[in-house]
Each structure stands twice: as C-alpha cells, then as structure tokens.
Amino acid sequence: MSQRDGFTSGFVAGAFVGGVFGGVIGALIASRRDLELTGEEDTELTDSQVEAKKISAKRRQMRAAESEGMAMETARRSLEDKIAQLNSTIDEVRKQLGNVNGGSPQAISDRSVTKDS
C-alpha cells in the first residue's frame, strides 16, 4: 500500500514539475523567436515605416472582421429565406393532402392547433 502512495505522489509531483519546466522552456523559445523576427523587421524599417506597418495590419484586421460580419449576415438572411420557403411549401403540401384525403383545409388547421396546444 505504501508503494502505491509513493508512486501516486511521485507521479503527481513529476507531472507538475515537468509541466512547469516545459512551460518555461516553451515561453523562452517563443519569446526569442519573436525577438528575432521583430529585430529583423526593425533593422529593415524606420520608425515611421514600423508605425505605418502596424496601422496597415490593424486596418487589414478590421476589414477582415467587417467582411466576415457581412458574410455571416448574408448567410443568416439566406437561411431565413430558405426556412420561409420550406414553411410555405409545407403549408401547400398540407392543403393538397387535406384536399386529397377529403378533409377541408379548415379541419386540418383545427387539428394542428389542438396538437400544438
């Protein structure tokens, strides 16, 4: 029993320490890569060019967000139109089936009201 307790606590401690070390090493590598990339860009561009590049990047992001929003709105409207078409088609089929079965459209609508309620 004591070996199991030792194993469990050792496993948990190892996982925690490994996670901490892995996170620190990953953060260091990522920050060095960012510094290398920005260092290369800064040597090629002057301060005004760097600011212009940042502004243009922000504008691109805003345009992408706007076009994405417009695409979502267009898709939503298209879906609403298709749903309306389906509803009207369903209503037409109900009327046709009511006429074929010998029932009146009024009786069908009365049944649908009672089922929904």
MARNUPA-534763 format. One line per 8 residues: number of its first residue (from 1); for each residue x, y, z of N, C-alpha, C, O. Coordinates in steps of 0.05 Angstrom, whole numbers, always signed. Example, Ala and Ser with C-alpha at 12.3 -4.5 7.8 and 13.67 -1.06 7.14 Angstrom:
2
1	+264,-114,+156,+246,-90,+156,+264,-66,+156,+285,-66,+169  +257,-45,+142,+273,-21,+143,+258,+1,+157,+268,+23,+161 .
This chain:
117
1	+16,-24,+0,+0,+0,+0,+17,+25,+0,+10,+45,-13  +39,+25,+15,+56,+48,+16,+70,+53,-11,+76,+76,-17  +76,+32,-26,+88,+36,-52,+68,+51,-71,+77,+67,-87  +43,+44,-69,+24,+58,-86,+22,+87,-79,+20,+105,-96  +22,+93,-53,+21,+121,-44,+45,+136,-54,+43,+159,-63  +69,+124,-52,+93,+136,-61,+93,+141,-91,+102,+161,-101  +82,+121,-106,+81,+124,-135,+62,+147,-143,+69,+163,-160  +39,+148,-130,+20,+169,-137,+31,+196,-131,+29,+214,-148 .
9	+42,+201,-108,+53,+227,-101,+76,+234,-119,+79,+257,-128  +93,+214,-126,+116,+219,-144,+106,+226,-172,+118,+243,-185  +86,+212,-181,+75,+217,-207,+63,+245,-209,+68,+259,-229  +48,+253,-190,+36,+279,-189,+57,+301,-188,+56,+320,-203  +77,+297,-171,+99,+317,-169,+115,+318,-195,+122,+340,-203  +120,+295,-207,+134,+295,-233,+119,+309,-255,+130,+324,-271  +93,+304,-256,+77,+317,-276,+76,+347,-272,+78,+363,-291  +74,+356,-247,+74,+385,-241,+101,+398,-248,+101,+418,-262 .
17	+123,+386,-239,+149,+397,-245,+154,+397,-275,+165,+416,-286  +147,+375,-288,+151,+374,-318,+135,+394,-332,+144,+406,-352  +111,+399,-323,+94,+419,-335,+105,+447,-332,+105,+463,-350  +116,+453,-308,+128,+479,-303,+152,+483,-321,+155,+504,-334  +170,+463,-321,+194,+466,-337,+187,+468,-367,+199,+484,-381  +169,+452,-376,+161,+453,-404,+149,+480,-411,+154,+491,-433  +133,+491,-394,+121,+517,-399,+142,+539,-400,+141,+557,-417  +161,+538,-381,+182,+559,-381,+200,+557,-406,+206,+577,-418 .
25	+207,+533,-413,+224,+529,-437,+209,+538,-462,+220,+551,-479  +184,+531,-464,+167,+539,-487,+165,+569,-489,+166,+581,-511  +161,+583,-466,+158,+612,-466,+185,+625,-474,+184,+645,-489  +207,+614,-465,+233,+625,-472,+238,+623,-502,+247,+642,-515  +232,+599,-513,+237,+595,-542,+219,+613,-558,+227,+625,-578  +193,+616,-550,+175,+633,-565,+183,+662,-563,+181,+676,-583  +192,+671,-540,+200,+699,-538,+225,+705,-554,+227,+727,-566  +244,+686,-555,+268,+690,-571,+261,+691,-601,+273,+707,-616 .
33	+243,+674,-609,+235,+675,-638,+221,+701,-645,+226,+712,-666  +204,+711,-626,+191,+737,-631,+212,+759,-632,+210,+777,-649  +231,+759,-614,+252,+780,-615,+268,+779,-640,+276,+799,-651  +274,+755,-650,+289,+752,-675,+274,+763,-698,+285,+777,-715  +248,+757,-699,+232,+766,-721,+228,+796,-720,+231,+810,-741  +222,+807,-697,+219,+836,-695,+245,+850,-699,+246,+873,-709  +267,+838,-690,+293,+850,-695,+300,+853,-724,+311,+873,-733  +293,+832,-740,+298,+833,-769,+281,+854,-782,+290,+869,-799 .
41	+256,+857,-773,+238,+877,-785,+247,+905,-777,+245,+923,-794  +255,+909,-753,+263,+935,-744,+288,+945,-758,+291,+969,-763  +307,+927,-764,+331,+936,-778,+325,+944,-806,+339,+961,-818  +304,+933,-818,+297,+939,-846,+280,+964,-847,+280,+978,-868  +265,+971,-827,+246,+993,-828,+253,+1015,-809,+265,+1010,-788  +246,+1039,-816,+250,+1061,-797,+226,+1062,-779,+207,+1047,-782  +226,+1080,-759,+204,+1082,-740,+178,+1089,-754,+157,+1077,-747  +178,+1107,-772,+153,+1115,-786,+142,+1092,-803,+118,+1088,-805 .
49	+160,+1077,-814,+152,+1054,-830,+140,+1032,-812,+121,+1018,-819  +152,+1029,-788,+142,+1009,-769,+113,+1016,-761,+96,+999,-760  +109,+1042,-755,+82,+1051,-747,+63,+1047,-770,+40,+1039,-766  +71,+1054,-794,+54,+1051,-817,+47,+1021,-821,+24,+1015,-829  +66,+1004,-817,+60,+976,-820,+40,+966,-799,+22,+950,-805  +43,+976,-774,+25,+968,-753,-4,+978,-759,-23,+963,-755  -6,+1002,-769,-32,+1014,-776,-44,+998,-799,-68,+992,-798  -28,+991,-819,-40,+976,-842,-48,+948,-833,-68,+937,-843 .
57	-33,+936,-814,-41,+910,-804,-68,+912,-789,-85,+894,-791  -71,+933,-773,-96,+937,-759,-119,+941,-778,-141,+930,-774  -114,+956,-800,-135,+961,-820,-143,+934,-833,-167,+929,-838  -123,+918,-839,-129,+892,-852,-146,+875,-833,-164,+861,-842  -139,+876,-807,-155,+860,-788,-184,+871,-787,-203,+855,-786  -187,+897,-787,-214,+909,-786,-229,+902,-811,-253,+895,-810  -217,+903,-835,-230,+896,-860,-239,+867,-859,-261,+860,-868  -221,+850,-849,-227,+821,-848,-251,+816,-829,-268,+800,-836 .
65	-251,+830,-807,-274,+827,-788,-300,+837,-800,-321,+825,-797  -298,+860,-815,-322,+871,-828,-333,+852,-849,-357,+847,-851  -314,+842,-866,-323,+824,-887,-334,+797,-876,-352,+786,-886  -322,+789,-853,-332,+765,-840,-360,+769,-829,-377,+752,-831  -364,+793,-817,-390,+800,-807,-411,+802,-829,-434,+793,-826  -403,+813,-852,-422,+815,-874,-428,+787,-885,-451,+781,-893  -408,+770,-886,-413,+742,-895,-432,+728,-877,-449,+713,-886  -429,+732,-851,-447,+719,-831,-475,+730,-835,-495,+714,-834 .
73	-478,+756,-839,-505,+768,-843,-518,+757,-868,-542,+751,-868  -502,+755,-890,-513,+744,-915,-521,+715,-912,-542,+708,-922  -505,+700,-898,-512,+672,-893,-537,+669,-876,-555,+653,-882  -540,+687,-856,-564,+686,-839,-589,+693,-855,-609,+680,-852  -587,+713,-871,-610,+721,-888,-618,+699,-907,-641,+693,-912  -597,+687,-919,-602,+665,-938,-617,+642,-924,-636,+630,-935  -608,+635,-900,-621,+614,-885,-649,+621,-878,-667,+604,-879  -654,+646,-870,-681,+654,-864,-699,+652,-888,-722,+644,-885 .
81	-689,+660,-912,-705,+657,-936,-712,+628,-942,-734,+622,-950  -692,+611,-939,-697,+582,-944,-717,+571,-924,-733,+554,-932  -715,+579,-899,-735,+569,-880,-763,+579,-887,-782,+564,-884  -765,+604,-896,-791,+614,-904,-802,+598,-928,-826,+592,-929  -784,+591,-947,-793,+575,-970,-802,+548,-961,-823,+538,-971  -787,+536,-943,-795,+509,-933,-822,+510,-919,-839,+493,-922  -826,+531,-903,-852,+534,-889,-875,+537,-908,-896,+525,-904  -871,+553,-929,-893,+556,-948,-898,+531,-964,-921,+524,-970 .
89	-877,+516,-970,-880,+490,-984,-895,+470,-966,-912,+456,-976  -888,+470,-941,-902,+452,-922,-932,+459,-920,-949,+441,-920  -938,+485,-919,-966,+493,-919,-981,+484,-944,-1004,+475,-942  -968,+487,-967,-981,+479,-992,-986,+449,-993,-1007,+440,-1001  -966,+433,-983,-970,+404,-983,-992,+396,-964,-1007,+378,-969  -994,+410,-941,-1016,+404,-922,-1043,+409,-935,-1062,+394,-932  -1045,+431,-950,-1070,+438,-963,-1077,+417,-984,-1099,+408,-986  -1056,+408,-1000,-1061,+388,-1020,-1069,+362,-1008,-1087,+348,-1018 .
97	-1056,+354,-986,-1063,+329,-973,-1091,+330,-961,-1105,+310,-961  -1098,+353,-951,-1124,+356,-940,-1145,+353,-961,-1166,+341,-956  -1140,+364,-985,-1159,+361,-1007,-1160,+333,-1018,-1182,+323,-1025  -1138,+319,-1018,-1137,+291,-1028,-1151,+273,-1009,-1166,+255,-1017  -1148,+277,-983,-1160,+259,-963,-1189,+266,-958,-1203,+252,-943  -1199,+286,-971,-1227,+292,-968,-1233,+311,-945,-1256,+318,-941  -1213,+319,-931,-1217,+337,-908,-1216,+366,-918,-1204,+371,-939  -1227,+384,-904,-1226,+412,-911,-1200,+424,-899,-1191,+415,-879 .
105	-1190,+445,-912,-1166,+458,-900,-1172,+469,-872,-1153,+471,-856  -1197,+476,-867,-1204,+487,-841,-1201,+465,-820,-1191,+470,-798  -1209,+440,-826,-1207,+418,-807,-1177,+412,-801,-1170,+405,-779  -1161,+414,-821,-1132,+409,-817,-1120,+429,-799,-1104,+423,-781  -1127,+454,-804,-1115,+476,-787,-1125,+473,-758,-1111,+480,-739  -1151,+464,-754,-1161,+459,-728,-1146,+437,-713,-1140,+439,-690  -1139,+416,-728,-1124,+394,-717,-1096,+403,-709,-1086,+395,-687  -1083,+419,-725,-1056,+428,-719,-1056,+446,-694,-1037,+445,-679 .
113	-1077,+461,-690,-1078,+479,-667,-1082,+462,-642,-1069,+468,-621  -1098,+441,-643,-1102,+425,-620,-1078,+408,-613,-1072,+403,-589  -1063,+400,-633,-1039,+384,-627,-1017,+402,-615,-1003,+393,-597  -1014,+426,-624,-994,+444,-614,-999,+454,-586,-981,+459,-570  -1025,+456,-579,-1032,+467,-552,-1029,+448,-531,-1034,+454,-508 .
